[in-house]
Amino acid sequence: MNLKVLLHVSLSVVALQACVDTSPIVVNESKDASVQPDAGTVAACLACVTGDGAPCRAAYDGCVAAPKCVDFIECAFELHCFALLALEDRIRCGEPCLRRFSIGSTDPAIGPILLLNTCSQTSCGKECVIE
């Protein structure tokens, strides 16, 4: 291999290493101790999201049609993610569920999950969100 090719390959490897962040991401999978809704709040939120004729029922039906979406929603309810107000907090809370069910950014469940999340904040906010 000539020196010019070797230099080009070496510089390319160094440039790629500078662009890739390989540091580990630490996610606390425990429930947020500051958000512990009571059973009545969880039941009211669940009814608003999944109940017949409920404000979010259409979004929930779309979720039922997408593989892995209902599994994610059940997991998110278990972790009390719907009780959180800020989208960033909800995403952080739901990350263990995304990993558990191998849901990535291109998964067909993402669209229905996002629609249901939005509905739970807007139409079911008083039933779900603890401020």
N, CA, C and O atoms as a printed pandas DataFrame, in Angstrom:
     atom_number atom_name residue_name chain_id  residue_number  x_coord  y_coord  z_coord
0              1         N          MET        A               1    0.857   -1.153    0.000
1              2        CA          MET        A               1    0.000    0.000    0.000
2              3         C          MET        A               1    0.906    1.218    0.000
3              4         O          MET        A               1    1.881    1.282    0.749
4              5         N          ASN        A               2    0.575    2.178   -0.844
5              6        CA          ASN        A               2    1.466    3.333   -0.889
6              7         C          ASN        A               2    1.148    4.303    0.246
7              8         O          ASN        A               2    0.092    4.217    0.872
8              9         N          LEU        A               3    2.050    5.202    0.496
9             10        CA          LEU        A               3    1.964    6.112    1.627
10            11         C          LEU        A               3    0.752    7.031    1.533
11            12         O          LEU        A               3    0.134    7.339    2.552
12            13         N          LYS        A               4    0.404    7.472    0.331
13            14        CA          LYS        A               4   -0.732    8.375    0.147
14            15         C          LYS        A               4   -2.044    7.683    0.548
15            16         O          LYS        A               4   -2.874    8.295    1.221
16            17         N          VAL        A               5   -2.240    6.447    0.156
17            18        CA          VAL        A               5   -3.449    5.700    0.491
18            19         C          VAL        A               5   -3.488    5.434    2.003
19            20         O          VAL        A               5   -4.533    5.581    2.636
20            21         N          LEU        A               6   -2.354    5.047    2.568
21            22        CA          LEU        A               6   -2.276    4.784    3.996
22            23         C          LEU        A               6   -2.600    6.038    4.809
23            24         O          LEU        A               6   -3.302    5.958    5.817
24            25         N          LEU        A               7   -2.100    7.177    4.382
25            26        CA          LEU        A               7   -2.375    8.439    5.070
26            27         C          LEU        A               7   -3.856    8.782    4.973
27            28         O          LEU        A               7   -4.457    9.224    5.952
28            29         N          HIS        A               8   -4.448    8.581    3.793
29            30        CA          HIS        A               8   -5.872    8.863    3.585
30            31         C          HIS        A               8   -6.736    7.973    4.482
31            32         O          HIS        A               8   -7.686    8.461    5.095
32            33         N          VAL        A               9   -6.429    6.697    4.568
33            34        CA          VAL        A               9   -7.175    5.763    5.409
34            35         C          VAL        A               9   -7.025    6.146    6.870
35            36         O          VAL        A               9   -8.007    6.143    7.612
36            37         N          SER        A              10   -5.817    6.476    7.294
37            38        CA          SER        A              10   -5.584    6.856    8.691
38            39         C          SER        A              10   -6.365    8.109    9.062
39            40         O          SER        A              10   -6.977    8.166   10.129
40            41         N          LEU        A              11   -6.349    9.106    8.197
41            42        CA          LEU        A              11   -7.089   10.335    8.464
42            43         C          LEU        A              11   -8.596   10.084    8.490
43            44         O          LEU        A              11   -9.311   10.688    9.289
44            45         N          SER        A              12   -9.076    9.204    7.626
45            46        CA          SER        A              12  -10.502    8.868    7.607
46            47         C          SER        A              12  -10.921    8.194    8.908
47            48         O          SER        A              12  -11.984    8.500    9.447
48            49         N          VAL        A              13  -10.106    7.292    9.411
49            50        CA          VAL        A              13  -10.418    6.610   10.669
50            51         C          VAL        A              13  -10.444    7.610   11.822
51            52         O          VAL        A              13  -11.335    7.554   12.668
52            53         N          VAL        A              14   -9.483    8.516   11.861
53            54        CA          VAL        A              14   -9.431    9.526   12.912
54            55         C          VAL        A              14  -10.654   10.432   12.821
55            56         O          VAL        A              14  -11.245   10.774   13.846
56            57         N          ALA        A              15  -11.037   10.822   11.618
57            58        CA          ALA        A              15  -12.202   11.694   11.432
58            59         C          ALA        A              15  -13.477   10.992   11.873
59            60         O          ALA        A              15  -14.331   11.609   12.509
60            61         N          LEU        A              16  -13.617    9.727   11.550
61            62        CA          LEU        A              16  -14.801    8.978   11.957
62            63         C          LEU        A              16  -14.872    8.835   13.472
63            64         O          LEU        A              16  -15.951    8.937   14.056
64            65         N          GLN        A              17  -13.747    8.604   14.099
65            66        CA          GLN        A              17  -13.739    8.476   15.557
66            67         C          GLN        A              17  -14.151    9.781   16.214
67            68         O          GLN        A              17  -14.776    9.765   17.274
68            69         N          ALA        A              18  -13.817   10.900   15.609
69            70        CA          ALA        A              18  -14.181   12.191   16.167
70            71         C          ALA        A              18  -15.680   12.444   16.048
71            72         O          ALA        A              18  -16.235   13.212   16.834
72            73         N          CYS        A              19  -16.347   11.813   15.082
73            74        CA          CYS        A              19  -17.774   12.024   14.851
74            75         C          CYS        A              19  -18.660   11.079   15.648
75            76         O          CYS        A              19  -19.844   11.362   15.826
76            77         N          VAL        A              20  -18.139    9.999   16.118
77            78        CA          VAL        A              20  -18.944    8.989   16.785
78            79         C          VAL        A              20  -18.765    9.090   18.290
79            80         O          VAL        A              20  -17.652    8.979   18.805
80            81         N          ASP        A              21  -19.868    9.299   18.987
81            82        CA          ASP        A              21  -19.841    9.335   20.444
82            83         C          ASP        A              21  -20.125    7.932   20.948
83            84         O          ASP        A              21  -21.248    7.439   20.844
84            85         N          THR        A              22  -19.109    7.299   21.490
85            86        CA          THR        A              22  -19.263    5.918   21.962
86            87         C          THR        A              22  -19.412    5.841   23.476
87            88         O          THR        A              22  -19.370    4.757   24.058
88            89         N          SER        A              23  -19.587    7.015   24.117
89            90        CA          SER        A              23  -19.741    6.982   25.566
90            91         C          SER        A              23  -21.084    6.338   25.915
91            92         O          SER        A              23  -22.068    6.528   25.201
92            93         N          PRO        A              24  -21.125    5.582   27.005
93            94        CA          PRO        A              24  -22.365    4.894   27.368
94            95         C          PRO        A              24  -23.441    5.871   27.808
95            96         O          PRO        A              24  -23.147    6.914   28.392
96            97         N          ILE        A              25  -24.687    5.526   27.524
97            98        CA          ILE        A              25  -25.827    6.305   27.973
98            99         C          ILE        A              25  -26.417    5.569   29.167
99           100         O          ILE        A              25  -26.777    4.396   29.069
100          101         N          VAL        A              26  -26.511    6.253   30.273
101          102        CA          VAL        A              26  -27.043    5.642   31.484
102          103         C          VAL        A              26  -28.495    6.093   31.646
103          104         O          VAL        A              26  -28.784    7.288   31.703
104          105         N          VAL        A              27  -29.387    5.130   31.718
105          106        CA          VAL        A              27  -30.800    5.422   31.904
106          107         C          VAL        A              27  -31.246    4.794   33.202
107          108         O          VAL        A              27  -31.082    3.592   33.414
108          109         N          ASN        A              28  -31.810    5.609   34.068
109          110        CA          ASN        A              28  -32.341    5.097   35.319
110          111         C          ASN        A              28  -33.713    4.500   35.038
111          112         O          ASN        A              28  -34.656    5.229   34.729
112          113         N          GLU        A              29  -33.831    3.181   35.143
113          114        CA          GLU        A              29  -35.073    2.516   34.819
114          115         C          GLU        A              29  -36.039    2.461   35.995
115          116         O          GLU        A              29  -37.136    1.917   35.865
116          117         N          SER        A              30  -35.657    3.006   37.121
117          118        CA          SER        A              30  -36.577    2.993   38.252
118          119         C          SER        A              30  -37.627    4.070   38.059
119          120         O          SER        A              30  -37.417    5.038   37.328
120          121         N          LYS        A              31  -38.748    3.892   38.716
121          122        CA          LYS        A              31  -39.827    4.866   38.628
122          123         C          LYS        A              31  -39.380    6.164   39.273
123          124         O          LYS        A              31  -38.624    6.159   40.245
124          125         N          ASP        A              32  -39.853    7.282   38.723
125          126        CA          ASP        A              32  -39.565    8.590   39.286
126          127         C          ASP        A              32  -40.311    8.707   40.605
127          128         O          ASP        A              32  -41.541    8.696   40.627
128          129         N          ALA        A              33  -39.586    8.818   41.686
129          130        CA          ALA        A              33  -40.195    8.836   43.014
130          131         C          ALA        A              33  -41.100   10.050   43.197
131          132         O          ALA        A              33  -42.018   10.011   44.016
132          133         N          SER        A              34  -40.859   11.123   42.453
133          134        CA          SER        A              34  -41.678   12.316   42.608
134          135         C          SER        A              34  -43.032   12.173   41.924
135          136         O          SER        A              34  -43.929   12.973   42.187
136          137         N          VAL        A              35  -43.208   11.185   41.061
137          138        CA          VAL        A              35  -44.466   10.979   40.359
138          139         C          VAL        A              35  -45.008    9.608   40.719
139          140         O          VAL        A              35  -44.624    8.597   40.131
140          141         N          GLN        A              36  -45.885    9.590   41.670
141          142        CA          GLN        A              36  -46.527    8.345   42.097
142          143         C          GLN        A              36  -48.026    8.591   42.195
143          144         O          GLN        A              36  -48.543    8.855   43.280
144          145         N          PRO        A              37  -48.723    8.507   41.073
145          146        CA          PRO        A              37  -50.164    8.742   41.121
146          147         C          PRO        A              37  -50.863    7.653   41.918
147          148         O          PRO        A              37  -50.399    6.515   41.980
148          149         N          ASP        A              38  -51.983    8.017   42.524
149          150        CA          ASP        A              38  -52.742    7.012   43.260
150          151         C          ASP        A              38  -53.530    6.154   42.271
151          152         O          ASP        A              38  -53.617    6.474   41.085
152          153         N          ALA        A              39  -54.092    5.074   42.769
153          154        CA          ALA        A              39  -54.801    4.124   41.913
154          155         C          ALA        A              39  -55.972    4.783   41.189
155          156         O          ALA        A              39  -56.274    4.427   40.050
156          157         N          GLY        A              40  -56.633    5.743   41.841
157          158        CA          GLY        A              40  -57.750    6.439   41.208
158          159         C          GLY        A              40  -57.322    7.257   40.013
159          160         O          GLY        A              40  -58.014    7.290   38.995
160          161         N          THR        A              41  -56.169    7.927   40.131
161          162        CA          THR        A              41  -55.638    8.721   39.018
162          163         C          THR        A              41  -55.257    7.824   37.852
163          164         O          THR        A              41  -55.558    8.136   36.700
164          165         N          VAL        A              42  -54.599    6.717   38.144
165          166        CA          VAL        A              42  -54.199    5.780   37.092
166          167         C          VAL        A              42  -55.444    5.226   36.397
167          168         O          VAL        A              42  -55.475    5.135   35.169
168          169         N          ALA        A              43  -56.460    4.860   37.162
169          170        CA          ALA        A              43  -57.688    4.314   36.580
170          171         C          ALA        A              43  -58.406    5.360   35.724
171          172         O          ALA        A              43  -58.907    5.041   34.646
172          173         N          ALA        A              44  -58.459    6.612   36.201
173          174        CA          ALA        A              44  -59.108    7.675   35.437
174          175         C          ALA        A              44  -58.368    7.946   34.134
175          176         O          ALA        A              44  -58.993    8.146   33.093
176          177         N          CYS        A              45  -57.048    7.953   34.188
177          178        CA          CYS        A              45  -56.238    8.165   32.983
178          179         C          CYS        A              45  -56.438    7.021   32.001
179          180         O          CYS        A              45  -56.645    7.245   30.808
180          181         N          LEU        A              46  -56.376    5.803   32.504
181          182        CA          LEU        A              46  -56.571    4.632   31.651
182          183         C          LEU        A              46  -57.943    4.661   30.988
183          184         O          LEU        A              46  -58.065    4.355   29.802
184          185         N          ALA        A              47  -58.972    5.024   31.741
185          186        CA          ALA        A              47  -60.325    5.108   31.187
186          187         C          ALA        A              47  -60.416    6.196   30.117
187          188         O          ALA        A              47  -61.088    6.010   29.103
188          189         N          CYS        A              48  -59.750    7.323   30.333
189          190        CA          CYS        A              48  -59.776    8.425   29.367
190          191         C          CYS        A              48  -59.040    8.068   28.078
191          192         O          CYS        A              48  -59.391    8.536   26.995
192          193         N          VAL        A              49  -58.025    7.238   28.214
193          194        CA          VAL        A              49  -57.228    6.843   27.048
194          195         C          VAL        A              49  -57.833    5.651   26.317
195          196         O          VAL        A              49  -57.825    5.615   25.086
196          197         N          THR        A              50  -58.363    4.666   27.060
197          198        CA          THR        A              50  -58.759    3.404   26.417
198          199         C          THR        A              50  -60.247    3.099   26.474
199          200         O          THR        A              50  -60.709    2.186   25.790
200          201         N          GLY        A              51  -61.009    3.838   27.271
201          202        CA          GLY        A              51  -62.422    3.513   27.456
202          203         C          GLY        A              51  -63.260    3.725   26.207
203          204         O          GLY        A              51  -62.926    4.539   25.347
204          205         N          ASP        A              52  -64.363    2.973   26.121
205          206        CA          ASP        A              52  -65.298    3.139   25.006
206          207         C          ASP        A              52  -65.840    4.563   25.011
207          208         O          ASP        A              52  -66.335    5.039   26.033
208          209         N          GLY        A              53  -65.747    5.242   23.873
209          210        CA          GLY        A              53  -66.232    6.612   23.757
210          211         C          GLY        A              53  -65.344    7.642   24.426
211          212         O          GLY        A              53  -65.690    8.823   24.459
212          213         N          ALA        A              54  -64.206    7.220   24.960
213          214        CA          ALA        A              54  -63.286    8.133   25.645
214          215         C          ALA        A              54  -62.608    9.066   24.646
215          216         O          ALA        A              54  -62.512    8.744   23.462
216          217         N          PRO        A              55  -62.138   10.220   25.118
217          218        CA          PRO        A              55  -61.506   11.194   24.224
218          219         C          PRO        A              55  -60.343   10.644   23.391
219          220         O          PRO        A              55  -60.140   11.070   22.254
220          221         N          CYS        A              56  -59.585    9.705   23.948
221          222        CA          CYS        A              56  -58.418    9.174   23.235
222          223         C          CYS        A              56  -58.676    7.791   22.629
223          224         O          CYS        A              56  -57.737    7.138   22.174
224          225         N          ARG        A              57  -59.910    7.342   22.617
225          226        CA          ARG        A              57  -60.190    5.985   22.143
226          227         C          ARG        A              57  -59.772    5.787   20.682
227          228         O          ARG        A              57  -59.249    4.728   20.338
228          229         N          ALA        A              58  -59.989    6.769   19.830
229          230        CA          ALA        A              58  -59.600    6.628   18.417
230          231         C          ALA        A              58  -58.084    6.453   18.294
231          232         O          ALA        A              58  -57.610    5.647   17.494
232          233         N          ALA        A              59  -57.335    7.207   19.086
233          234        CA          ALA        A              59  -55.875    7.064   19.061
234          235         C          ALA        A              59  -55.474    5.701   19.608
235          236         O          ALA        A              59  -54.534    5.081   19.111
236          237         N          TYR        A              60  -56.179    5.239   20.625
237          238        CA          TYR        A              60  -55.885    3.916   21.191
238          239         C          TYR        A              60  -56.196    2.815   20.171
239          240         O          TYR        A              60  -55.429    1.862   20.035
240          241         N          ASP        A              61  -57.306    2.943   19.464
241          242        CA          ASP        A              61  -57.639    1.948   18.432
242          243         C          ASP        A              61  -56.558    1.887   17.354
243          244         O          ASP        A              61  -56.242    0.810   16.848
244          245         N          GLY        A              62  -55.991    3.044   17.004
245          246        CA          GLY        A              62  -54.870    3.063   16.066
246          247         C          GLY        A              62  -53.662    2.350   16.634
247          248         O          GLY        A              62  -52.907    1.711   15.900
248          249         N          CYS        A              63  -53.480    2.456   17.920
249          250        CA          CYS        A              63  -52.375    1.776   18.603
250          251         C          CYS        A              63  -52.589    0.265   18.582
251          252         O          CYS        A              63  -51.649   -0.495   18.348
252          253         N          VAL        A              64  -53.816   -0.166   18.823
253          254        CA          VAL        A              64  -54.127   -1.602   18.826
254          255         C          VAL        A              64  -53.774   -2.230   17.479
255          256         O          VAL        A              64  -53.369   -3.391   17.415
256          257         N          ALA        A              65  -53.929   -1.466   16.418
257          258        CA          ALA        A              65  -53.655   -1.975   15.074
258          259         C          ALA        A              65  -52.162   -2.083   14.758
259          260         O          ALA        A              65  -51.788   -2.722   13.775
260          261         N          ALA        A              66  -51.312   -1.472   15.570
261          262        CA          ALA        A              66  -49.870   -1.479   15.320
262          263         C          ALA        A              66  -49.181   -2.453   16.270
263          264         O          ALA        A              66  -49.284   -2.303   17.487
264          265         N          PRO        A              67  -48.487   -3.439   15.734
265          266        CA          PRO        A              67  -47.773   -4.384   16.611
266          267         C          PRO        A              67  -46.849   -3.647   17.583
267          268         O          PRO        A              67  -46.183   -2.686   17.199
268          269         N          LYS        A              68  -46.811   -4.080   18.798
269          270        CA          LYS        A              68  -45.966   -3.585   19.882
270          271         C          LYS        A              68  -46.473   -2.307   20.547
271          272         O          LYS        A              68  -45.997   -1.950   21.625
272          273         N          CYS        A              69  -47.421   -1.615   19.931
273          274        CA          CYS        A              69  -47.884   -0.349   20.502
274          275         C          CYS        A              69  -48.588   -0.565   21.840
275          276         O          CYS        A              69  -48.295    0.139   22.806
276          277         N          VAL        A              70  -49.498   -1.511   21.914
277          278        CA          VAL        A              70  -50.227   -1.753   23.163
278          279         C          VAL        A              70  -49.267   -2.221   24.249
279          280         O          VAL        A              70  -49.411   -1.827   25.406
280          281         N          ASP        A              71  -48.289   -3.055   23.896
281          282        CA          ASP        A              71  -47.288   -3.479   24.876
282          283         C          ASP        A              71  -46.558   -2.271   25.445
283          284         O          ASP        A              71  -46.333   -2.182   26.652
284          285         N          PHE        A              72  -46.190   -1.342   24.570
285          286        CA          PHE        A              72  -45.512   -0.129   25.015
286          287         C          PHE        A              72  -46.417    0.685   25.931
287          288         O          PHE        A              72  -45.977    1.133   26.989
288          289         N          ILE        A              73  -47.666    0.882   25.543
289          290        CA          ILE        A              73  -48.594    1.695   26.332
290          291         C          ILE        A              73  -48.797    1.087   27.718
291          292         O          ILE        A              73  -48.798    1.807   28.717
292          293         N          GLU        A              74  -48.966   -0.221   27.783
293          294        CA          GLU        A              74  -49.121   -0.887   29.082
294          295         C          GLU        A              74  -47.884   -0.685   29.951
295          296         O          GLU        A              74  -47.996   -0.446   31.154
296          297         N          CYS        A              75  -46.727   -0.781   29.351
297          298        CA          CYS        A              75  -45.467   -0.560   30.066
298          299         C          CYS        A              75  -45.382    0.892   30.545
299          300         O          CYS        A              75  -44.982    1.148   31.681
300          301         N          ALA        A              76  -45.752    1.836   29.688
301          302        CA          ALA        A              76  -45.700    3.256   30.050
302          303         C          ALA        A              76  -46.669    3.567   31.191
303          304         O          ALA        A              76  -46.363    4.385   32.059
304          305         N          PHE        A              77  -47.830    2.921   31.193
305          306        CA          PHE        A              77  -48.760    3.097   32.316
306          307         C          PHE        A              77  -48.156    2.530   33.594
307          308         O          PHE        A              77  -48.269    3.135   34.661
308          309         N          GLU        A              78  -47.526    1.387   33.488
309          310        CA          GLU        A              78  -46.901    0.755   34.652
310          311         C          GLU        A              78  -45.838    1.654   35.282
311          312         O          GLU        A              78  -45.685    1.686   36.503
312          313         N          LEU        A              79  -45.110    2.377   34.445
313          314        CA          LEU        A              79  -44.052    3.274   34.921
314          315         C          LEU        A              79  -44.568    4.673   35.247
315          316         O          LEU        A              79  -43.791    5.534   35.661
316          317         N          HIS        A              80  -45.866    4.910   35.066
317          318        CA          HIS        A              80  -46.511    6.195   35.325
318          319         C          HIS        A              80  -46.014    7.306   34.401
319          320         O          HIS        A              80  -45.980    8.471   34.798
320          321         N          CYS        A              81  -45.633    6.962   33.191
321          322        CA          CYS        A              81  -45.120    7.958   32.252
322          323         C          CYS        A              81  -46.186    8.974   31.851
323          324         O          CYS        A              81  -45.870   10.134   31.588
324          325         N          PHE        A              82  -47.452    8.542   31.804
325          326        CA          PHE        A              82  -48.514    9.457   31.399
326          327         C          PHE        A              82  -48.820   10.503   32.472
327          328         O          PHE        A              82  -49.530   11.471   32.200
328          329         N          ALA        A              83  -48.301   10.325   33.671
329          330        CA          ALA        A              83  -48.497   11.298   34.740
330          331         C          ALA        A              83  -47.547   12.489   34.603
331          332         O          ALA        A              83  -47.728   13.508   35.270
332          333         N          LEU        A              84  -46.555   12.363   33.755
333          334        CA          LEU        A              84  -45.565   13.423   33.571
334          335         C          LEU        A              84  -46.058   14.452   32.560
335          336         O          LEU        A              84  -46.671   14.095   31.554
336          337         N          LEU        A              85  -45.794   15.710   32.823
337          338        CA          LEU        A              85  -46.268   16.785   31.961
338          339         C          LEU        A              85  -45.360   17.017   30.751
339          340         O          LEU        A              85  -45.843   17.087   29.621
340          341         N          ALA        A              86  -44.063   17.134   30.977
341          342        CA          ALA        A              86  -43.124   17.509   29.910
342          343         C          ALA        A              86  -42.837   16.330   28.984
343          344         O          ALA        A              86  -42.637   15.203   29.437
344          345         N          LEU        A              87  -42.821   16.605   27.693
345          346        CA          LEU        A              87  -42.538   15.576   26.695
346          347         C          LEU        A              87  -41.178   14.923   26.945
347          348         O          LEU        A              87  -41.042   13.706   26.816
348          349         N          GLU        A              88  -40.174   15.723   27.300
349          350        CA          GLU        A              88  -38.837   15.177   27.542
350          351         C          GLU        A              88  -38.866   14.152   28.682
351          352         O          GLU        A              88  -38.199   13.119   28.619
352          353         N          ASP        A              89  -39.645   14.455   29.718
353          354        CA          ASP        A              89  -39.755   13.536   30.850
354          355         C          ASP        A              89  -40.481   12.257   30.450
355          356         O          ASP        A              89  -40.118   11.164   30.884
356          357         N          ARG        A              90  -41.508   12.404   29.619
357          358        CA          ARG        A              90  -42.250   11.230   29.150
358          359         C          ARG        A              90  -41.357   10.342   28.289
359          360         O          ARG        A              90  -41.402    9.117   28.403
360          361         N          ILE        A              91  -40.554   10.951   27.436
361          362        CA          ILE        A              91  -39.645   10.174   26.582
362          363         C          ILE        A              91  -38.642    9.427   27.455
363          364         O          ILE        A              91  -38.419    8.230   27.271
364          365         N          ARG        A              92  -38.047   10.129   28.395
365          366        CA          ARG        A              92  -37.068    9.505   29.294
366          367         C          ARG        A              92  -37.720    8.356   30.066
367          368         O          ARG        A              92  -37.123    7.293   30.233
368          369         N          CYS        A              93  -38.940    8.578   30.529
369          370        CA          CYS        A              93  -39.657    7.559   31.283
370          371         C          CYS        A              93  -39.955    6.332   30.423
371          372         O          CYS        A              93  -39.871    5.200   30.899
372          373         N          GLY        A              94  -40.302    6.560   29.154
373          374        CA          GLY        A              94  -40.684    5.466   28.265
374          375         C          GLY        A              94  -39.536    4.729   27.604
375          376         O          GLY        A              94  -39.754    3.707   26.954
376          377         N          GLU        A              95  -38.316    5.227   27.757
377          378        CA          GLU        A              95  -37.169    4.579   27.110
378          379         C          GLU        A              95  -37.011    3.102   27.481
379          380         O          GLU        A              95  -36.729    2.292   26.597
380          381         N          PRO        A              96  -37.179    2.723   28.737
381          382        CA          PRO        A              96  -37.075    1.290   29.053
382          383         C          PRO        A              96  -38.119    0.454   28.301
383          384         O          PRO        A              96  -37.844   -0.681   27.913
384          385         N          CYS        A              97  -39.295    1.008   28.098
385          386        CA          CYS        A              97  -40.348    0.297   27.367
386          387         C          CYS        A              97  -39.974    0.159   25.886
387          388         O          CYS        A              97  -40.204   -0.885   25.276
388          389         N          LEU        A              98  -39.405    1.211   25.323
389          390        CA          LEU        A              98  -38.959    1.145   23.930
390          391         C          LEU        A              98  -37.912    0.054   23.764
391          392         O          LEU        A              98  -37.948   -0.721   22.808
392          393         N          ARG        A              99  -36.979    0.004   24.711
393          394        CA          ARG        A              99  -35.935   -1.022   24.636
394          395         C          ARG        A              99  -36.514   -2.414   24.853
395          396         O          ARG        A              99  -36.159   -3.356   24.144
396          397         N          ARG        A             100  -37.410   -2.544   25.836
397          398        CA          ARG        A             100  -37.981   -3.853   26.163
398          399         C          ARG        A             100  -38.669   -4.487   24.960
399          400         O          ARG        A             100  -38.591   -5.699   24.757
400          401         N          PHE        A             101  -39.345   -3.657   24.160
401          402        CA          PHE        A             101  -40.090   -4.192   23.019
402          403         C          PHE        A             101  -39.392   -3.921   21.684
403          404         O          PHE        A             101  -39.997   -4.076   20.623
404          405         N          SER        A             102  -38.126   -3.517   21.737
405          406        CA          SER        A             102  -37.308   -3.260   20.541
406          407         C          SER        A             102  -38.017   -2.342   19.552
407          408         O          SER        A             102  -38.134   -2.651   18.366
408          409         N          ILE        A             103  -38.489   -1.202   20.066
409          410        CA          ILE        A             103  -39.169   -0.216   19.230
410          411         C          ILE        A             103  -38.174    0.888   18.913
411          412         O          ILE        A             103  -37.747    1.628   19.799
412          413         N          GLY        A             104  -37.808    0.990   17.638
413          414        CA          GLY        A             104  -36.893    2.019   17.181
414          415         C          GLY        A             104  -37.629    3.130   16.458
415          416         O          GLY        A             104  -38.852    3.093   16.326
416          417         N          SER        A             105  -36.883    4.114   15.993
417          418        CA          SER        A             105  -37.482    5.301   15.376
418          419         C          SER        A             105  -38.252    5.003   14.095
419          420         O          SER        A             105  -39.110    5.792   13.698
420          421         N          THR        A             106  -37.963    3.881   13.443
421          422        CA          THR        A             106  -38.677    3.553   12.202
422          423         C          THR        A             106  -39.741    2.477   12.407
423          424         O          THR        A             106  -40.357    2.019   11.444
424          425         N          ASP        A             107  -39.955    2.081   13.643
425          426        CA          ASP        A             107  -40.951    1.049   13.940
426          427         C          ASP        A             107  -42.352    1.578   13.644
427          428         O          ASP        A             107  -42.642    2.738   13.938
428          429         N          PRO        A             108  -43.220    0.757   13.072
429          430        CA          PRO        A             108  -44.596    1.186   12.783
430          431         C          PRO        A             108  -45.385    1.599   14.034
431          432         O          PRO        A             108  -46.401    2.283   13.916
432          433         N          ALA        A             109  -44.939    1.201   15.210
433          434        CA          ALA        A             109  -45.649    1.564   16.445
434          435         C          ALA        A             109  -45.388    3.008   16.866
435          436         O          ALA        A             109  -46.163    3.563   17.645
436          437         N          ILE        A             110  -44.324    3.626   16.375
437          438        CA          ILE        A             110  -43.954    4.973   16.818
438          439         C          ILE        A             110  -45.056    5.998   16.526
439          440         O          ILE        A             110  -45.400    6.792   17.401
440          441         N          GLY        A             111  -45.599    5.994   15.338
441          442        CA          GLY        A             111  -46.661    6.953   14.988
442          443         C          GLY        A             111  -47.849    6.857   15.933
443          444         O          GLY        A             111  -48.243    7.866   16.518
444          445         N          PRO        A             112  -48.431    5.671   16.099
445          446        CA          PRO        A             112  -49.550    5.544   17.036
446          447         C          PRO        A             112  -49.179    5.872   18.488
447          448         O          PRO        A             112  -50.002    6.413   19.227
448          449         N          ILE        A             113  -47.962    5.551   18.897
449          450        CA          ILE        A             113  -47.528    5.895   20.260
450          451         C          ILE        A             113  -47.517    7.410   20.430
451          452         O          ILE        A             113  -47.995    7.925   21.441
452          453         N          LEU        A             114  -46.979    8.122   19.453
453          454        CA          LEU        A             114  -46.907    9.578   19.535
454          455         C          LEU        A             114  -48.298   10.206   19.528
455          456         O          LEU        A             114  -48.552   11.156   20.268
456          457         N          LEU        A             115  -49.201    9.680   18.696
457          458        CA          LEU        A             115  -50.569   10.208   18.668
458          459         C          LEU        A             115  -51.265   10.004   20.011
459          460         O          LEU        A             115  -51.945   10.898   20.513
460          461         N          LEU        A             116  -51.088    8.827   20.577
461          462        CA          LEU        A             116  -51.706    8.535   21.867
462          463         C          LEU        A             116  -51.086    9.393   22.969
463          464         O          LEU        A             116  -51.791    9.845   23.871
464          465         N          ASN        A             117  -49.806    9.613   22.905
465          466        CA          ASN        A             117  -49.137   10.481   23.875
466          467         C          ASN        A             117  -49.716   11.892   23.802
467          468         O          ASN        A             117  -50.057   12.477   24.829
468          469         N          THR        A             118  -49.826   12.433   22.602
469          470        CA          THR        A             118  -50.364   13.780   22.430
470          471         C          THR        A             118  -51.790   13.866   22.960
471          472         O          THR        A             118  -52.132   14.814   23.668
472          473         N          CYS        A             119  -52.621   12.889   22.626
473          474        CA          CYS        A             119  -53.994   12.884   23.092
474          475         C          CYS        A             119  -54.049   12.809   24.614
475          476         O          CYS        A             119  -54.865   13.486   25.239
476          477         N          SER        A             120  -53.193   11.996   25.210
477          478        CA          SER        A             120  -53.221   11.859   26.667
478          479         C          SER        A             120  -52.835   13.165   27.355
479          480         O          SER        A             120  -53.264   13.422   28.480
480          481         N          GLN        A             121  -52.033   13.988   26.692
481          482        CA          GLN        A             121  -51.648   15.274   27.270
482          483         C          GLN        A             121  -52.724   16.327   27.039
483          484         O          GLN        A             121  -53.011   17.130   27.927
484          485         N          THR        A             122  -53.317   16.326   25.853
485          486        CA          THR        A             122  -54.258   17.387   25.506
486          487         C          THR        A             122  -55.681   17.065   25.952
487          488         O          THR        A             122  -56.311   17.880   26.626
488          489         N          SER        A             123  -56.186   15.917   25.596
489          490        CA          SER        A             123  -57.578   15.575   25.892
490          491         C          SER        A             123  -57.771   14.920   27.250
491          492         O          SER        A             123  -58.867   14.969   27.808
492          493         N          CYS        A             124  -56.729   14.311   27.788
493          494        CA          CYS        A             124  -56.838   13.604   29.075
494          495         C          CYS        A             124  -55.872   14.169   30.112
495          496         O          CYS        A             124  -55.579   13.511   31.110
496          497         N          GLY        A             125  -55.385   15.362   29.886
497          498        CA          GLY        A             125  -54.405   15.952   30.794
498          499         C          GLY        A             125  -54.870   16.029   32.233
499          500         O          GLY        A             125  -54.100   15.726   33.145
500          501         N          LYS        A             126  -56.121   16.429   32.459
501          502        CA          LYS        A             126  -56.575   16.551   33.861
502          503         C          LYS        A             126  -56.734   15.189   34.526
503          504         O          LYS        A             126  -56.656   15.091   35.751
504          505         N          GLU        A             127  -56.955   14.142   33.745
505          506        CA          GLU        A             127  -57.063   12.798   34.305
506          507         C          GLU        A             127  -55.695   12.153   34.496
507          508         O          GLU        A             127  -55.506   11.350   35.410
508          509         N          CYS        A             128  -54.744   12.504   33.638
509          510        CA          CYS        A             128  -53.460   11.787   33.609
510          511         C          CYS        A             128  -52.305   12.518   34.276
511          512         O          CYS        A             128  -51.549   11.916   35.039
512          513         N          VAL        A             129  -52.163   13.788   34.002
513          514        CA          VAL        A             129  -50.945   14.519   34.392
514          515         C          VAL        A             129  -51.011   14.985   35.846
515          516         O          VAL        A             129  -52.005   15.566   36.281
516          517         N          ILE        A             130  -49.963   14.727   36.568
517          518        CA          ILE        A             130  -49.781   15.223   37.931
518          519         C          ILE        A             130  -48.807   16.392   37.848
519          520         O          ILE        A             130  -47.667   16.241   37.407
520          521         N          GLU        A             131  -49.267   17.531   38.269
521          522        CA          GLU        A             131  -48.411   18.726   38.187
522          523         C          GLU        A             131  -47.823   19.079   39.513
523          524         O          GLU        A             131  -47.081   20.055   39.620
